[in-house]
Amino acid sequence: MYRFLFLCLPLFLTFVNADEIRQYKISGLAQGTDYNIMYYASDSVATKKGIDSLLAEIDQSMSLYKPGTLINQFNAAQKDIKTDRYLNDVLKRSFEINRDTKGIFDITVAPLVQAWGFGPKSTSKEPSAAEIKSILNCVGMKNISLKNGILSKMKPCIHIDLNGIAQGYSVDLLANYLISKGVKRFVVELGGEIRIAGPKPDGSPMKIGIEGPDRNDEPTIRHIAALNSGAITTSGNYRKFHQSGKKKISHLINAQTGYPLANEMISVTVYAKDAITADGYDNALMSMHLTEALKFVEERKDLEAYFVYHGKDGSIADTLSTGFKKMLKD
């Protein structure tokens, strides 16, 4: 995903009690973006080496950009592969969200993503209607199955792309790494996807800046959320796109039509108990019209969302679910 969220954290070390709790920070590069981790502990129990090692393991499972990964093995396979625990976890959640969104969230979108020029292989030619129709024969999660750790495909042309959910899962794994080290207060951020555990040692909540575009499509902080638990992720189409004449082609592709999204949505920020859930739903909500998306969120007690969208007059507007409003700092 993309950096639609900024941490509202001080840029210096803070000592709450010099003999007990100290703030630690770790940052680095991973998954084509960067990560930033802040945690409070009495010692530097979490290390950059441990974090980088975990991220490297995740890449070997689910990166489309590294040769020999499990996901690339499956995409090249004629029928099936045996998964590892990372791929298995993400696939299970993907099937659940696919069912809940009635097929809007679909990891078999990979051939369409590639055709529109947003996949691992560079391409500059816009696909024709005939090409899209042909590719749609190789799209749909009804064409894959997961049983006892075996991922199978019904057609050799089926390829999967986990970019819409794997980064959130990576954030959860980083959070679990900190928890395994005894850390109870932290903010983990990877490519703008965030997982929080608080409060801070002084009792105040963690503060997260929620970003969206201004009237000139420039990023700006629109709200501040105060949280002690959960995850926040954002999906949007105002940063990553292709230009075709005066038309912007979104990197978010509708797996049911085969075409890039062209609705009123600009960005959707989702709150959930974990980042894999928030990340999995944010793209799906981007694919809906605003009234449909708001209704979808309000009907699910574990989801909250903030929407930035184009009004009928072309202006930029925003709205929030009932629960998301309650998280905002006055």
N, C-alpha and C positions, 0 to 999 in steps of 0.2 A: 504494500500500500504506500501511501505517501504522507509526507509530513504535514498533516492538517492540524496536528495537536502540538502544543509547545508546553514544556514543563515550566510552571511558575515556581522555580526553585532558585535559591541564591547560588551565585557562581563561586562561592568561597566555602571553605570548611567551617562548619559550625560546631562549637563545643557546648553541649547542654550541661554535661557534668564531666569535667576533664578526667575524672577517675573511673567513670563508668561507661558513658555512651558518647560515641563520636560518629560524625557523618563521614561516609566513605563514598567515593565516586569512581566508576570504571566506565570507559568508553572505548569504542573500536568500530571496525567495519565488518559487515556481514550481510549476506543476501542482497547485494547490490545497493546497500544503503548503510546507515550507521546505527549504532546502538548506544544508549546512555542508561546507566544504572546508578541509582543512589540508594544507599541503605544506612540504617543506624545500627551500630553494634559496639560492643566493648573492645573488639579487635577486628582486624581485616580478615575475617573468616572466609569471605568469598574472594576469589582471585580472577584476574583477567585470563590467566592460563586455563582455569577451569571453565570459564564462560566460553572462551574461544574453542576449546575442545568440544564442548557440547554443541555449539553451533556448527562445527565442522561435521559432526555425526549427523545432524539434521540435514545438512546439505547433501551428504552422501545418500540420503534416502529420497529427498523430494525436490532437489534442484533440477530444473530443466536446462540450466546453463553449464552444467558440469557433465562430462562424459562418464558413462558407466554407472550413473546413479540408478536406484531402483525404479524411479518413475520413468527414466529413459529406457530402462530395460523392458518395462511393461509396454511403453509406447512402440517399441521396436518388435515386441513379441507377436506371435500369431494367435496365441490363445490365453496363457495365464502365467503368473509368477507367484512366488511365495513372498509375502510381505515381511517387513520388520515391525517392531512395536510402534515406531513413529508413523509410518505409512498406514498401518492398521488403525491407529487412533484417529487419524485425520479422515480416513475413508469412512469409518463408522459414523462420525459426526456429519460428514458430507451427505451420506444417505439420509440421515435424520432431517437435515435442513432442506434437502431436495424434496422430501415428502411433505414437510411442513409448508414449503413455499409453492407446492404444486408444480414443481419442475422449473421454477424460475432460477433457483440456484442449481447450477449444473457444471460439474467438473469435466465433462466431456466436451466442453466448449473449445478445447485446444486447437482443432483444425481451423475454426473460425477466427480465433485470435491470430493465428499465423497468417491466414488469408488476408486479413485486414492490416497486416504489417506490424503487429505488436508482439509477435512471438520471437523465439530465439534466432530464427533465420531472417535476415534483412530482405525486405521486398518493398517495392515502390509502386507496384501496379494494383489498382483497386479492382477487387474481384467483380466479375459480371454476375448478373442475376442467375444465369445458367450455372455458373460455378458455385454460387451460394446454395442453390437447390441441390446440386450434387453433394456438396459437403454436408448438408443437413441429414443425409442418409447415414452419416458417420457420427452423429451427435445424439445424445440422449442417454441418461443414466440407466434406462431400462436395458441398455446393451452391455452393462457390466454387472458383476456380482461379486460379493465378498463372503467367503465361507471357510471357517477354520483356518484363517490366515492365508487363504489362496484368493488372489484377485484375478478374475476371469473376464474375458471379453467375448461377446457373441460375434463380432466382426473384426477382422484384422486391422481395419482402418480406424478403429476407435483409439483415440489418444486422450489422455487426461492432463489437466493443468490445475495445480493446487494453489496457484498464486492468490486466489481469493479467500484462502482460509489458513494456509500453512504458516504465514507470518504471525498470525494471532496465536496459533498453537505454539510457535517458537517462543513467544513472549510468556506463555503459561509455563513452558519448560524452564525458562530462565527464572521465573518466580518460584517454581518448585525447587530449583537448585538452591536459591537463597533460603527457602524455608528449611531445606534439609541441613543447612549449616546453622540453623537456630535463629535466623534473622526473621523478625516479626514486623519490622517497619521498613517499607521500601517503595520505590517507584522504578519500574522496569519499562524502558521505551525502546522499541525497535522499529525503525521506519515510520514513526508516528503512531504506532499501536502501543497502548499503555496498559499496564496492570499495576494496581495500587494496593498497598496494605499499610494501614496507619492505626492510630494517629501518630503525629510526631511525638518525640519524647516530652515536649511541653504540653501535650494534650490537644494541640490544634490540628485540624484536618490537613491532609495534603491538598494542594490547590493546583488545578490543571486548567490551562488556557485552551478554550475551544475556538479553533480558527475557521474562518470562511472567507470568501472573496468579498471585496468591496465593489462599488459600482463600476470600477475599472478592471475588475477581475484580478486585483492585487490582493494577496493574503493579508488578513488582519484578524486580530483577536476580537471575537464578538461577544464571548461570555467567559466567565470564570466559574469552574465547578469546584466544590469543596467536598472531598470524598475520603473515606477511611477504608474502603474495600471495593473490589470489582475491577472492571476493565472498560476502557474506552477505545474505540477504533473509528476510523473515518474512511469513507469511500467518496471519491469525487471525480468530476470530469473536466475541471477547469485548469488542470496543470498538465495532464498527459493526454495529448491528442495529436492527430495529423491535420494539416490544413489542406483542403482541396478547394482551390479558388477562395471564395468567401466562406465556405462551409468548414466547420470544425468536425472532424471525425473522432468520436470518443473511443478510448481504449476499452471501454466496457461494452461487451457484445451480448446481445440478447440471443441466448441459445435456442429459443423457440422460433424466432424469425430469421436469424442468421445475420442481422444487421446491427450496427452500433446503436446505442441508446440515443434517442432524440426526443425525450420527453422534457418536462419542465424542471426536473431535478438538476441541481448543481453539485450539492454534496449532502451526505447523510452521515451523521456522527451517532454511533450506537453505544449504549451502556448495557453491559450484561455482567453476570457474576464472574465469567472468565473470558479471556481474549479470543479463544477459538470460536466461541458463540457469537460475540460481537462482530468479529471479522467475517464470519460466515454469513451473517444476516445483512451487513451493511451494503454489499453489492446487490443483493436481492431487493432491498428497499429502494435502491437507486433505480431499479428497473420498473418500479411501480409508479403510478401517478400519485400525487400527494395525498388525496383523500383516501385512496386505497391503502397507502403506506401507513398513514396515521391510524386508520382503523385496525390494521394488522398489528401494529405495536400495542395499541391500547387493549387489545384482546389477549395479550400475552404478558403475564405478571412479571416475568423475568427479563423483559426487554424495555428499554426507554430509548428515545431517539430525538435528535435535533436535525431539522431539515432546512437547507438553504435552497431556494428555488427561484425560477423566473415567474413573475406575475404575468397576468394576461396582457399588461401594457409593456412587458419587456423589462420592467424594473426588477431589482433583486430584493427578495423578501425572505423572511425566515419564520419558523414556528417550531414549537417543542411539544413533546408528549407531556402528559400531566406529571408523570414521575420525574422527567428530566428537569422540569421547572423547579422542583423541590431541591434539586442538587446544586442549583446555582447560588453563588455567593452574592449577597445583596451589595 
